[in-house]
Amino acid sequence: MSTAPAPSSRDLPHPASEDIRLEAVLHALSDPMRLQIVRELAVDDDELTCSQFALPVTKSTTTHHFRVLREAGVIRQCYRGTAKMNGLRRDDLDDLFPGLLDALLAAAGRQAVRLGG
C-alpha cells in the first residue's frame, strides 16, 4: 500500500472545478483591484508573478486579493522557485459558466474606457 506524499507547506489550496460557486466568483470579481488582476491575466493569457502587478495597495492587501481570487476558483497559484505564479482558470470558468468571464471582461473594458482608466 503506497501513501500519498504529504502536501508541502508551499502547496496552495484550490477548489476543485466542481466546487467553484458562482456567488464566490462574482464576489471575487466585485472588487476593482481583483478585477484588474483578472483583466491583466486575461490579456497576457499566461502566468504572471505577483510582483508583475502594479496595484496601488500594500503588499499584504495584494496578497489578500490573490487569496480571494484563488479560493473562489478564479485563478490558480503555484510556486516556481521563489516566485508565486498566477494563472486564470479560464477553462474551468468557461466550462462551468459559459460566456460569463468574457462578458465580465468586456464590460470591465468598456467601463475602463468610459471612466478614462
PyMOL commands that place a pseudoatom at each C-alpha (Angstrom):
pseudoatom trace, name=CA, resn=MET, resi=1, chain=A, elem=C, hetatm=0, pos=[0.000, 0.000, 0.000]
pseudoatom trace, name=CA, resn=SER, resi=2, chain=A, elem=C, hetatm=0, pos=[1.508, 3.320, -1.040]
pseudoatom trace, name=CA, resn=THR, resi=3, chain=A, elem=C, hetatm=0, pos=[0.980, 6.508, 0.848]
pseudoatom trace, name=CA, resn=ALA, resi=4, chain=A, elem=C, hetatm=0, pos=[0.393, 9.801, -0.897]
pseudoatom trace, name=CA, resn=PRO, resi=5, chain=A, elem=C, hetatm=0, pos=[3.133, 12.313, -0.190]
pseudoatom trace, name=CA, resn=ALA, resi=6, chain=A, elem=C, hetatm=0, pos=[2.324, 14.896, 2.435]
pseudoatom trace, name=CA, resn=PRO, resi=7, chain=A, elem=C, hetatm=0, pos=[1.465, 18.251, 0.906]
pseudoatom trace, name=CA, resn=SER, resi=8, chain=A, elem=C, hetatm=0, pos=[4.251, 20.768, 1.011]
pseudoatom trace, name=CA, resn=SER, resi=9, chain=A, elem=C, hetatm=0, pos=[3.825, 23.901, 3.084]
pseudoatom trace, name=CA, resn=ARG, resi=10, chain=A, elem=C, hetatm=0, pos=[4.207, 25.686, -0.262]
pseudoatom trace, name=CA, resn=ASP, resi=11, chain=A, elem=C, hetatm=0, pos=[1.192, 23.945, -1.819]
pseudoatom trace, name=CA, resn=LEU, resi=12, chain=A, elem=C, hetatm=0, pos=[-1.722, 26.340, -2.035]
pseudoatom trace, name=CA, resn=PRO, resi=13, chain=A, elem=C, hetatm=0, pos=[-5.315, 25.119, -1.659]
pseudoatom trace, name=CA, resn=HIS, resi=14, chain=A, elem=C, hetatm=0, pos=[-7.588, 25.495, -4.685]
pseudoatom trace, name=CA, resn=PRO, resi=15, chain=A, elem=C, hetatm=0, pos=[-11.204, 24.442, -5.060]
pseudoatom trace, name=CA, resn=ALA, resi=16, chain=A, elem=C, hetatm=0, pos=[-11.849, 21.547, -7.422]
pseudoatom trace, name=CA, resn=SER, resi=17, chain=A, elem=C, hetatm=0, pos=[-13.664, 22.733, -10.533]
pseudoatom trace, name=CA, resn=GLU, resi=18, chain=A, elem=C, hetatm=0, pos=[-16.904, 21.089, -9.377]
pseudoatom trace, name=CA, resn=ASP, resi=19, chain=A, elem=C, hetatm=0, pos=[-16.707, 23.067, -6.118]
pseudoatom trace, name=CA, resn=ILE, resi=20, chain=A, elem=C, hetatm=0, pos=[-16.450, 26.514, -7.749]
pseudoatom trace, name=CA, resn=ARG, resi=21, chain=A, elem=C, hetatm=0, pos=[-19.569, 28.518, -6.894]
pseudoatom trace, name=CA, resn=LEU, resi=22, chain=A, elem=C, hetatm=0, pos=[-20.991, 31.334, -8.979]
pseudoatom trace, name=CA, resn=GLU, resi=23, chain=A, elem=C, hetatm=0, pos=[-21.547, 33.581, -5.971]
pseudoatom trace, name=CA, resn=ALA, resi=24, chain=A, elem=C, hetatm=0, pos=[-17.893, 33.181, -4.890]
pseudoatom trace, name=CA, resn=VAL, resi=25, chain=A, elem=C, hetatm=0, pos=[-16.683, 34.057, -8.399]
pseudoatom trace, name=CA, resn=LEU, resi=26, chain=A, elem=C, hetatm=0, pos=[-18.941, 37.112, -8.581]
pseudoatom trace, name=CA, resn=HIS, resi=27, chain=A, elem=C, hetatm=0, pos=[-17.861, 38.228, -5.101]
pseudoatom trace, name=CA, resn=ALA, resi=28, chain=A, elem=C, hetatm=0, pos=[-14.188, 37.859, -6.025]
pseudoatom trace, name=CA, resn=LEU, resi=29, chain=A, elem=C, hetatm=0, pos=[-14.673, 39.883, -9.206]
pseudoatom trace, name=CA, resn=SER, resi=30, chain=A, elem=C, hetatm=0, pos=[-16.723, 42.597, -7.499]
pseudoatom trace, name=CA, resn=ASP, resi=31, chain=A, elem=C, hetatm=0, pos=[-13.600, 44.294, -6.141]
pseudoatom trace, name=CA, resn=PRO, resi=32, chain=A, elem=C, hetatm=0, pos=[-11.861, 46.722, -8.550]
pseudoatom trace, name=CA, resn=MET, resi=33, chain=A, elem=C, hetatm=0, pos=[-8.343, 45.521, -7.653]
pseudoatom trace, name=CA, resn=ARG, resi=34, chain=A, elem=C, hetatm=0, pos=[-9.242, 41.859, -8.129]
pseudoatom trace, name=CA, resn=LEU, resi=35, chain=A, elem=C, hetatm=0, pos=[-10.985, 42.643, -11.400]
pseudoatom trace, name=CA, resn=GLN, resi=36, chain=A, elem=C, hetatm=0, pos=[-7.836, 44.465, -12.545]
pseudoatom trace, name=CA, resn=ILE, resi=37, chain=A, elem=C, hetatm=0, pos=[-5.744, 41.379, -11.712]
pseudoatom trace, name=CA, resn=VAL, resi=38, chain=A, elem=C, hetatm=0, pos=[-8.079, 39.146, -13.731]
pseudoatom trace, name=CA, resn=ARG, resi=39, chain=A, elem=C, hetatm=0, pos=[-8.110, 41.595, -16.653]
pseudoatom trace, name=CA, resn=GLU, resi=40, chain=A, elem=C, hetatm=0, pos=[-4.311, 41.591, -16.740]
pseudoatom trace, name=CA, resn=LEU, resi=41, chain=A, elem=C, hetatm=0, pos=[-4.181, 37.796, -16.596]
pseudoatom trace, name=CA, resn=ALA, resi=42, chain=A, elem=C, hetatm=0, pos=[-6.751, 37.547, -19.394]
pseudoatom trace, name=CA, resn=VAL, resi=43, chain=A, elem=C, hetatm=0, pos=[-4.825, 39.952, -21.645]
pseudoatom trace, name=CA, resn=ASP, resi=44, chain=A, elem=C, hetatm=0, pos=[-1.482, 38.263, -21.046]
pseudoatom trace, name=CA, resn=ASP, resi=45, chain=A, elem=C, hetatm=0, pos=[-3.007, 34.748, -21.336]
pseudoatom trace, name=CA, resn=ASP, resi=46, chain=A, elem=C, hetatm=0, pos=[-0.025, 33.356, -19.425]
pseudoatom trace, name=CA, resn=GLU, resi=47, chain=A, elem=C, hetatm=0, pos=[1.090, 33.018, -15.840]
pseudoatom trace, name=CA, resn=LEU, resi=48, chain=A, elem=C, hetatm=0, pos=[2.376, 36.147, -14.134]
pseudoatom trace, name=CA, resn=THR, resi=49, chain=A, elem=C, hetatm=0, pos=[4.202, 36.603, -10.846]
pseudoatom trace, name=CA, resn=CYS, resi=50, chain=A, elem=C, hetatm=0, pos=[2.563, 38.630, -8.108]
pseudoatom trace, name=CA, resn=SER, resi=51, chain=A, elem=C, hetatm=0, pos=[5.270, 41.288, -8.497]
pseudoatom trace, name=CA, resn=GLN, resi=52, chain=A, elem=C, hetatm=0, pos=[4.266, 41.889, -12.133]
pseudoatom trace, name=CA, resn=PHE, resi=53, chain=A, elem=C, hetatm=0, pos=[1.048, 43.583, -10.983]
pseudoatom trace, name=CA, resn=ALA, resi=54, chain=A, elem=C, hetatm=0, pos=[1.306, 47.290, -10.182]
pseudoatom trace, name=CA, resn=LEU, resi=55, chain=A, elem=C, hetatm=0, pos=[-1.535, 47.601, -7.696]
pseudoatom trace, name=CA, resn=PRO, resi=56, chain=A, elem=C, hetatm=0, pos=[-1.867, 50.811, -5.648]
pseudoatom trace, name=CA, resn=VAL, resi=57, chain=A, elem=C, hetatm=0, pos=[-2.216, 48.865, -2.374]
pseudoatom trace, name=CA, resn=THR, resi=58, chain=A, elem=C, hetatm=0, pos=[0.110, 47.389, 0.241]
pseudoatom trace, name=CA, resn=LYS, resi=59, chain=A, elem=C, hetatm=0, pos=[1.773, 44.010, -0.226]
pseudoatom trace, name=CA, resn=SER, resi=60, chain=A, elem=C, hetatm=0, pos=[-0.463, 42.436, 2.430]
pseudoatom trace, name=CA, resn=THR, resi=61, chain=A, elem=C, hetatm=0, pos=[-3.580, 43.761, 0.690]
pseudoatom trace, name=CA, resn=THR, resi=62, chain=A, elem=C, hetatm=0, pos=[-2.294, 42.452, -2.641]
pseudoatom trace, name=CA, resn=THR, resi=63, chain=A, elem=C, hetatm=0, pos=[-1.770, 39.039, -1.027]
pseudoatom trace, name=CA, resn=HIS, resi=64, chain=A, elem=C, hetatm=0, pos=[-5.339, 39.147, 0.281]
pseudoatom trace, name=CA, resn=HIS, resi=65, chain=A, elem=C, hetatm=0, pos=[-6.728, 39.908, -3.197]
pseudoatom trace, name=CA, resn=PHE, resi=66, chain=A, elem=C, hetatm=0, pos=[-4.834, 36.993, -4.749]
pseudoatom trace, name=CA, resn=ARG, resi=67, chain=A, elem=C, hetatm=0, pos=[-6.050, 34.663, -1.962]
pseudoatom trace, name=CA, resn=VAL, resi=68, chain=A, elem=C, hetatm=0, pos=[-9.699, 35.665, -2.527]
pseudoatom trace, name=CA, resn=LEU, resi=69, chain=A, elem=C, hetatm=0, pos=[-9.348, 35.018, -6.264]
pseudoatom trace, name=CA, resn=ARG, resi=70, chain=A, elem=C, hetatm=0, pos=[-7.648, 31.645, -5.660]
pseudoatom trace, name=CA, resn=GLU, resi=71, chain=A, elem=C, hetatm=0, pos=[-10.149, 30.466, -3.050]
pseudoatom trace, name=CA, resn=ALA, resi=72, chain=A, elem=C, hetatm=0, pos=[-13.050, 31.434, -5.353]
pseudoatom trace, name=CA, resn=GLY, resi=73, chain=A, elem=C, hetatm=0, pos=[-11.529, 29.349, -8.155]
pseudoatom trace, name=CA, resn=VAL, resi=74, chain=A, elem=C, hetatm=0, pos=[-10.854, 32.303, -10.449]
pseudoatom trace, name=CA, resn=ILE, resi=75, chain=A, elem=C, hetatm=0, pos=[-7.053, 31.883, -10.510]
pseudoatom trace, name=CA, resn=ARG, resi=76, chain=A, elem=C, hetatm=0, pos=[-4.563, 29.096, -9.908]
pseudoatom trace, name=CA, resn=GLN, resi=77, chain=A, elem=C, hetatm=0, pos=[-1.386, 29.855, -7.973]
pseudoatom trace, name=CA, resn=CYS, resi=78, chain=A, elem=C, hetatm=0, pos=[1.755, 27.769, -7.719]
pseudoatom trace, name=CA, resn=TYR, resi=79, chain=A, elem=C, hetatm=0, pos=[5.322, 28.308, -6.652]
pseudoatom trace, name=CA, resn=ARG, resi=80, chain=A, elem=C, hetatm=0, pos=[8.147, 28.119, -9.174]
pseudoatom trace, name=CA, resn=GLY, resi=81, chain=A, elem=C, hetatm=0, pos=[11.279, 28.513, -7.131]
pseudoatom trace, name=CA, resn=THR, resi=82, chain=A, elem=C, hetatm=0, pos=[10.687, 31.603, -5.022]
pseudoatom trace, name=CA, resn=ALA, resi=83, chain=A, elem=C, hetatm=0, pos=[8.115, 33.123, -7.404]
pseudoatom trace, name=CA, resn=LYS, resi=84, chain=A, elem=C, hetatm=0, pos=[4.399, 32.658, -6.891]
pseudoatom trace, name=CA, resn=MET, resi=85, chain=A, elem=C, hetatm=0, pos=[2.861, 32.266, -10.333]
pseudoatom trace, name=CA, resn=ASN, resi=86, chain=A, elem=C, hetatm=0, pos=[-0.746, 33.230, -11.096]
pseudoatom trace, name=CA, resn=GLY, resi=87, chain=A, elem=C, hetatm=0, pos=[-2.880, 31.954, -13.942]
pseudoatom trace, name=CA, resn=LEU, resi=88, chain=A, elem=C, hetatm=0, pos=[-6.505, 32.464, -14.853]
pseudoatom trace, name=CA, resn=ARG, resi=89, chain=A, elem=C, hetatm=0, pos=[-8.659, 29.318, -14.589]
pseudoatom trace, name=CA, resn=ARG, resi=90, chain=A, elem=C, hetatm=0, pos=[-10.383, 30.215, -17.838]
pseudoatom trace, name=CA, resn=ASP, resi=91, chain=A, elem=C, hetatm=0, pos=[-11.143, 26.632, -18.900]
pseudoatom trace, name=CA, resn=ASP, resi=92, chain=A, elem=C, hetatm=0, pos=[-12.825, 25.787, -15.590]
pseudoatom trace, name=CA, resn=LEU, resi=93, chain=A, elem=C, hetatm=0, pos=[-14.805, 29.034, -15.541]
pseudoatom trace, name=CA, resn=ASP, resi=94, chain=A, elem=C, hetatm=0, pos=[-15.864, 28.708, -19.194]
pseudoatom trace, name=CA, resn=ASP, resi=95, chain=A, elem=C, hetatm=0, pos=[-16.994, 25.100, -18.636]
pseudoatom trace, name=CA, resn=LEU, resi=96, chain=A, elem=C, hetatm=0, pos=[-18.998, 25.978, -15.527]
pseudoatom trace, name=CA, resn=PHE, resi=97, chain=A, elem=C, hetatm=0, pos=[-20.360, 29.384, -16.574]
pseudoatom trace, name=CA, resn=PRO, resi=98, chain=A, elem=C, hetatm=0, pos=[-20.182, 29.670, -20.387]
pseudoatom trace, name=CA, resn=GLY, resi=99, chain=A, elem=C, hetatm=0, pos=[-19.700, 33.255, -21.530]
pseudoatom trace, name=CA, resn=LEU, resi=100, chain=A, elem=C, hetatm=0, pos=[-19.575, 34.743, -18.028]
pseudoatom trace, name=CA, resn=LEU, resi=101, chain=A, elem=C, hetatm=0, pos=[-15.878, 35.586, -17.927]
pseudoatom trace, name=CA, resn=ASP, resi=102, chain=A, elem=C, hetatm=0, pos=[-15.855, 37.043, -21.440]
pseudoatom trace, name=CA, resn=ALA, resi=103, chain=A, elem=C, hetatm=0, pos=[-18.942, 39.147, -20.665]
pseudoatom trace, name=CA, resn=LEU, resi=104, chain=A, elem=C, hetatm=0, pos=[-17.457, 40.454, -17.408]
pseudoatom trace, name=CA, resn=LEU, resi=105, chain=A, elem=C, hetatm=0, pos=[-14.102, 41.236, -19.028]
pseudoatom trace, name=CA, resn=ALA, resi=106, chain=A, elem=C, hetatm=0, pos=[-15.802, 43.039, -21.930]
pseudoatom trace, name=CA, resn=ALA, resi=107, chain=A, elem=C, hetatm=0, pos=[-17.970, 45.047, -19.523]
pseudoatom trace, name=CA, resn=ALA, resi=108, chain=A, elem=C, hetatm=0, pos=[-14.921, 45.932, -17.410]
pseudoatom trace, name=CA, resn=GLY, resi=109, chain=A, elem=C, hetatm=0, pos=[-13.087, 47.070, -20.553]
pseudoatom trace, name=CA, resn=ARG, resi=110, chain=A, elem=C, hetatm=0, pos=[-15.980, 49.285, -21.616]
pseudoatom trace, name=CA, resn=GLN, resi=111, chain=A, elem=C, hetatm=0, pos=[-16.193, 50.742, -18.121]
pseudoatom trace, name=CA, resn=ALA, resi=112, chain=A, elem=C, hetatm=0, pos=[-12.460, 51.482, -18.079]
pseudoatom trace, name=CA, resn=VAL, resi=113, chain=A, elem=C, hetatm=0, pos=[-12.776, 53.360, -21.386]
pseudoatom trace, name=CA, resn=ARG, resi=114, chain=A, elem=C, hetatm=0, pos=[-15.831, 55.247, -20.150]
pseudoatom trace, name=CA, resn=LEU, resi=115, chain=A, elem=C, hetatm=0, pos=[-14.087, 56.228, -16.902]
pseudoatom trace, name=CA, resn=GLY, resi=116, chain=A, elem=C, hetatm=0, pos=[-10.781, 57.000, -18.586]
pseudoatom trace, name=CA, resn=GLY, resi=117, chain=A, elem=C, hetatm=0, pos=[-8.896, 54.137, -16.922]
for i in range(1, 117): cmd.bond("trace and resi %d" % i, "trace and resi %d" % (i + 1))
show_as sticks, trace
zoom trace
